[in-house]
Amino acid sequence: MDSSTRSSVIVVGAGISGISAAKVLAENGVEDIVILEASDRIGGRIRKECFGGVSVELGAGWIAGVGGRESNPVWELAVEQNLRTCYSDYSNARYNIYDQSGKIIPSGIAADSYKKAVDSAIQKLRNEEEAEANDDANINGGNDSNKITKPPSTPKTPVELAIDFILHDFEMAEVEPISTYVDFGEREYLVADERGYDYLLYKMAEDFLFTSEGRILDDRLKLNKVVRELQHSRNGVTVITEDGCVYEANYVILSVSIGVLQSDLIAFNPPLPRWKFEAIEKCDVMVYTKIFLKFPYRFWPSGPEKEFFIYAHERRGYYTFWQHMENAYPGSNILVVTLTNEESKRVEAQSDEETLRESMAVLRDMFGPNIPDAIDILVPCWWNNRFQRGSYSNYPIISNRKVFHNIKAPVGHIFFTGEHTSEKFNGYVHGGYLAGIDTGKALVEEIRKEKEREKESQTLLLEPLLALTGSLTMSKSETVSNIHKCDIPTQLYLSGKLGIPEAIL
Ligand SMILES: Cc1cc2nc3c(=O)[nH]c(=O)nc-3n(C[C@H](O)[C@H](O)[C@H](O)COP(=O)(O)OP(=O)(O)OC[C@H]3O[C@@H](n4cnc5c(N)ncnc54)[C@H](O)[C@@H]3O)c2cc1C
């Protein structure tokens, strides 16, 4: 049992949103905080690992949204720290599509399939919008607005399936226009720095936590603390961790992912209200897995316009999207293949040897039987990680603002943050960063109001006492005429002139 004293705020989770929220609190004078992190490191879904002699990013890899009219705050942090990045141009990927016999699909066919997939996506969106409008009209009593919708065409050939996958699971996984690209610009930069993407978090933490020689030594950050229960009331929150420690605070900022909120890792006592629970359930979770393969030498075409390539297979999403790391780390001889959703879950459930065997068979389809075997493989598991349960939030294409609002809204003394609470930038690192700042500020404001409320109620409670104290030195008539002039006793009370101990303020 941790015999901790009560703190002002407990932040659950030390990903970018938890750290940025805690920083805002500290900057605003709320320094008696505790950060409880389930894993043994800060960063959450920003996570590097040494693989094949270089630092690879298992989670977030890109700073998305650069070069626009507004500056992406995460890009600013990266520039400040001189983080090494590498421009990514995905636009060539569609001209590097390999079929199962290793032939590159002619650009005309690829362009046609691309157009078809875009048209189909637009049609699908229209149909969903119309269905929504019809539902609303039916609810409001009218029914003549029901229109016959045209079914979107379904991808059939391996090329169509591959392009459909790229469009839906990558480019158009969000509703257009995408705020990230509209606000911050179209460019994306891959972080290729030995210090890792999480170096930005460390630098943020350095501003308010005690650090030494690249390590956070501050007692307020507690690693390996898995929060299992939040008991909350109007008086505050009691947090219980898996190892039996109990922490108390006036408020909690909960920054765990939407996948964790949907799981039963954390029990709420009393349970979350229905509106909150239902909103959490409505948000989808995307699983996105980057598998890294190290080779003894390079056998794939290199150059910036060849960085991304696609494998067309009759099974949608089967080892479809590939990237070589020669632009990021020349001579590293590393390939990355990205899987999503069901394919990610399937691969997480099998051995790495099996995944290696499947990847090699795909690479031999594309580059021939004589390529060398990979000498190492790294398969991150974001779905089966009980502290993540997926890679990022993915709101349904047509989702109403109320869902966002309810996911973000506090429940009593529990405040919610994380990328999933960012209406404009959910799913991104900058979404997490800005959400943390937003929640930190909202809580600072709440604490300020709470203090004001306390002062007011104490003044009201003390008013008769103060009036009485005043009457000891006043005549009866003066006392009666002054009894409602609470401004005078309040001023005396606040300045401590009545001898009331300051401590009870
Ligand atoms: C594979 C992958 C690729 C991505 N690619 C990109 C990209 O290229 N660009 C981009 O902008 N974004 C990308 N993202 C998304 C980005 O990483 C996230 O949006 C962002 O990092 C989320 O930050 P967060 O603070 O909201 O959550 P997290 O980073 O998940 O932080 C939450 C923290 O809470 C902790 N926690 C969970 N449960 C408990 C508990 N019970 N008790 C205590 N602590 C707990 C977790 O361990 C974690 O540290 C990617 C994500 C993944 C997984």
The ligand as a Gaussian input file, in Angstrom:
#p B3LYP/6-31G(d) Opt

LIG

0 1
 C        1.377000       1.799000     -35.251000
 C        0.959000       3.244000     -35.079000
 C        1.276000       4.165000     -36.057000
 C        0.933000       5.503000     -35.904000
 N        1.342000       6.403000     -36.841000
 C        1.171000       7.716000     -36.616000
 C        1.824000       8.667000     -37.438000
 O        2.594000       8.310000     -38.335000
 N        1.604000       9.983000     -37.191000
 C        0.802000      10.404000     -36.171000
 O        0.636000      11.616000     -36.010000
 N        0.198000       9.507000     -35.355000
 C        0.386000       8.184000     -35.529000
 N       -0.142000       7.275000     -34.664000
 C       -1.049000       7.735000     -33.600000
 C       -0.308000       8.360000     -32.399000
 O        0.729000       7.519000     -31.998000
 C       -1.298000       8.560000     -31.261000
 O       -2.392000       9.328000     -31.724000
 C       -0.717000       9.283000     -30.035000
 O        0.593000       8.881000     -29.756000
 C       -1.638000       8.999000     -28.866000
 O       -1.176000       9.637000     -27.702000
 P       -2.081000       9.562000     -26.381000
 O       -1.366000      10.283000     -25.315000
 O       -3.466000       9.959000     -26.707000
 O       -2.183000       8.000000     -26.023000
 P       -1.036000       6.952000     -25.609000
 O        0.230000       7.271000     -26.280000
 O       -1.616000       5.613000     -25.839000
 O       -0.850000       7.191000     -24.039000
 C       -1.675000       6.575000     -23.087000
 C       -0.784000       5.982000     -21.998000
 O       -1.631000       5.378000     -21.011000
 C       -0.991000       4.215000     -20.518000
 N       -2.013000       3.362000     -19.913000
 C       -2.953000       2.608000     -20.519000
 N       -3.703000       1.974000     -19.609000
 C       -3.248000       2.342000     -18.393000
 C       -3.612000       2.016000     -17.053000
 N       -4.617000       1.194000     -16.805000
 N       -2.906000       2.556000     -16.039000
 C       -1.881000       3.424000     -16.276000
 N       -1.488000       3.767000     -17.523000
 C       -2.176000       3.230000     -18.565000
 C       -0.349000       3.616000     -21.760000
 O        0.688000       2.717000     -21.420000
 C        0.142000       4.870000     -22.489000
 O        1.472000       5.173000     -22.139000
 C        0.207000       5.921000     -34.762000
 C       -0.116000       4.987000     -33.776000
 C        0.270000       3.672000     -33.917000
 C       -0.014000       2.690000     -32.816000

